[in-house]
């Protein structure tokens, strides 16, 4: 449950559902359910299969596979706890929770995929403001430096606003815009997908600023 909730969709989106009817070999079973647009649905099943599986192996192999516990001075056939996370169901839950058609203050709408940054396929988009004056060359240089740390996209087609919208729609958590000031002071504009806030940062600091946020370690550290 900690792993699921660490993705940041809210604890109210998850619940345990205990099974009333159990398989003949089980003594407990519960599901982790996620609130989809069509109701709570299972994303993970957890079952205590008792010692049924290993006792059957023991029976038909004719070999003892008991565990000796030195603290209790007893031997016993271990229980099996089976947990199964459906990748397709988890993908669906992430997509359902992330997708939004958002109304903006200027009356426009944008499609934004609020993917947790560690799960986003593209971590960073690097966008030269215009396709001239040395901006594409600097943008490519930034991409070449950062591509060894995380997946980056380069995009120079259409207006900067349209490019932001394209990245919002595929869930890219951050965009870097390279402009004429970048050539002078080696800074760029870093845009946050969810808040659309922008800040001026040094090109040399980009890797440190983004690395922990877009890495799966940011999720694992919360567990």
For each residue, the residues with C-beta under 8 A, 3 or more apart:
1: 4 5 14 16 32
2: 5 6 222 223
3: 6 7 219 223
4: 1 7 14 32 34 43 44
5: 1 2 8 9 10 11 14
6: 2 3 219 220 222 223
7: 3 4 94 116 119 219
8: 5 116
9: 5 13 93 97
10: 5 13
11: 5 14
12: 35
13: 9 10 34 35 97
14: 1 4 5 11 32 33 34 35
15: 32 33 40
16: 1 30 31 32 33
17: 30 31 32 33 40 42
18: 28 29 30
19: 22 29 30 31
20:
21:
22: 19 26 27 28 29
23: 26 29 47 49
24:
25: 49 50 52 53
26: 22 23 29 47 48 49 50 52
27: 22 48 50
28: 18 22 47 48
29: 18 19 22 23 26 45 46 47 48
30: 16 17 18 19 45 46
31: 16 17 19 42 43 44 45 46
32: 1 4 14 15 16 17 42 43 44 45 46
33: 14 15 16 17 40 41 42 43
34: 4 13 14 40 41 43 89 93 97
35: 12 13 14 39 40
36: 39 40 41 92 93 96
37: 96
38: 41
39: 35 36
40: 15 17 33 34 35 36
41: 33 34 36 38 89 93
42: 17 31 32 33 45 86 89
43: 4 31 32 33 34 85 86 89 90 93
44: 4 31 32 83 84 85 86 90
45: 29 30 31 32 42 82 83 84
46: 29 30 31 32 81 82 83
47: 23 26 28 29 81 82 83
48: 26 27 28 29 79 80 81 82
49: 23 25 26 52 53 79 80 81 82
50: 25 26 27 79 80
51: 54 55 76 77 78 79 80
52: 25 26 49 55 56 80
53: 25 49 56 57 80
54: 51 57 58 65 77 78 80
55: 51 52 58 59 77
56: 52 53 59 60
57: 53 54 60 61 65
58: 54 55 61 63 64 65 66 77
59: 55 56 62
60: 56 57
61: 57 58 65
62: 59
63: 58
64: 58
65: 54 57 58 61 77
66: 58 75 76 77
67: 75 76 77 78
68: 74 75
69: 72 73 74 75 76
70: 73
71:
72: 69
73: 69 70
74: 68 69
75: 66 67 68 69
76: 51 66 67 69
77: 51 54 55 58 65 66 67
78: 51 54 67
79: 48 49 50 51
80: 48 49 50 51 52 53 54
81: 46 47 48 49
82: 45 46 47 48 49
83: 44 45 46 47
84: 44 45
85: 43 44 89 90
86: 42 43 44 89 90
87: 90 91
88: 91 92
89: 34 41 42 43 85 86 92 93
90: 43 44 85 86 87 93 94
91: 87 88 94 95
92: 36 88 89 95 96
93: 9 34 36 41 43 89 90 96 97
94: 7 90 91 97 98 115 116 119
95: 91 92 98 99 113
96: 36 37 92 93 99
97: 9 13 34 93 94 114
98: 94 95 113 114 115 116 171
99: 95 96 111 113 114
100: 111 112 113 114
101: 109 110 111
102: 109 110 111 112
103: 107 108 109
104: 107 108 109 110
105:
106:
107: 103 104
108: 103 104
109: 101 102 103 104
110: 101 102 104 165 168 169
111: 99 100 101 102 165 168 169
112: 100 102 168 169 171 193 194
113: 95 98 99 100 168 169 170 171
114: 97 98 99 100 171 193 194
115: 94 98 119 120 171 173
116: 7 8 94 98 119 120 219
117: 120 123 173 174 213 214 218
118: 214 215 216 217 218 219
119: 7 94 115 116
120: 115 116 117 123 171 172 173 214
121: 151 170 171
122: 125 151 152 153 167 170 171 172
123: 117 120 150 151 152 172 173 174 210 214
124: 146 150 151 152 153 172 173 174 175 176 210 214
125: 122 152 153 154 155 163 167 172 174 175 176
126: 139 142 143 146 152 153 154 155 175 176 178
127: 139 154 155 156 160 163 164 175 176 177 178
128: 131 135 136 138 139 156 177 178
129: 135 160 177 178 179 180
130: 133 135
131: 128 135 136 156
132: 135 136
133: 130 180 183
134: 137 138 183
135: 128 129 130 131 132 138 139 178 179 180 182 183
136: 128 131 132 139 140 156
137: 134 140 141
138: 128 134 135 141 142 178 182 183
139: 126 127 128 135 136 142 143 154 156 176 178
140: 136 137 143 144 154
141: 137 138 144 145
142: 126 138 139 145 146 176 178 188 203 206
143: 126 139 140 146 147 152 154
144: 140 141 147
145: 141 142 148 207
146: 124 126 142 143 149 150 152 206 207 210
147: 143 144 150 151 152
148: 145
149: 146 207 210 211
150: 123 124 146 147 210 211 214 215
151: 121 122 123 124 147
152: 122 123 124 125 126 143 146 147
153: 122 124 125 126 167 172
154: 125 126 127 139 140 143
155: 125 126 127 163 166 167
156: 127 128 131 136 139
157: 163
158: 162 163
159: 162 163
160: 127 129 163 164 177
161: 164 165
162: 158 159 165 166
163: 125 127 155 157 158 159 160 166 167 175
164: 127 160 161 167 168 175 191 196
165: 110 111 161 162 168 169
166: 155 162 163 169 170
167: 122 125 153 155 163 164 170 172 175 193
168: 110 111 112 113 164 165 171 172 193
169: 110 111 112 113 165 166
170: 113 121 122 166 167
171: 98 112 113 114 115 120 121 122 168 193
172: 120 122 123 124 125 153 167 168 175 193
173: 115 117 120 123 124 192 193 194 213 214
174: 117 123 124 125 190 191 192 193 210 214
175: 124 125 126 127 163 164 167 172 190 191 193
176: 124 125 126 127 139 142 188 189 190 191 206
177: 127 128 129 160 188 189 191 198
178: 126 127 128 129 135 138 139 142 182 188
179: 129 135 182 188 189
180: 129 133 135 183 184
181: 184 185 187
182: 135 138 178 179 185 186 187 188 203
183: 133 134 135 138 180
184: 180 181
185: 181 182
186: 182 202 203 204
187: 181 182 200 201 202 203
188: 142 176 177 178 179 182 200 201 203 206
189: 176 177 179 198 199 200
190: 174 175 176 198 199 200 201 206 209
191: 164 174 175 176 177 196 197 198
192: 173 174 195 196 197 198
193: 112 114 167 168 171 172 173 174 175 196
194: 112 114 173
195: 192
196: 164 191 192 193
197: 191 192
198: 177 189 190 191 192
199: 189 190
200: 187 188 189 190
201: 187 188 190 205 206 209
202: 186 187 205 206
203: 142 182 186 187 188 206
204: 186
205: 201 202 208 209
206: 142 146 176 188 190 201 202 203 209 210
207: 145 146 149 210 211
208: 205 211
209: 190 201 205 206 213
210: 123 124 146 149 150 174 206 207 213 214
211: 149 150 207 208 214 215
212: 215 217 218
213: 117 173 209 210 218
214: 117 118 120 123 124 150 173 174 210 211 218
215: 118 150 211 212 218
216: 118 219 220
217: 118 212 220 221
218: 117 118 212 213 214 215 221 222
219: 3 6 7 116 118 216 222 223
220: 6 216 217 223
221: 217 218
222: 2 6 218 219
223: 2 3 6 219 220
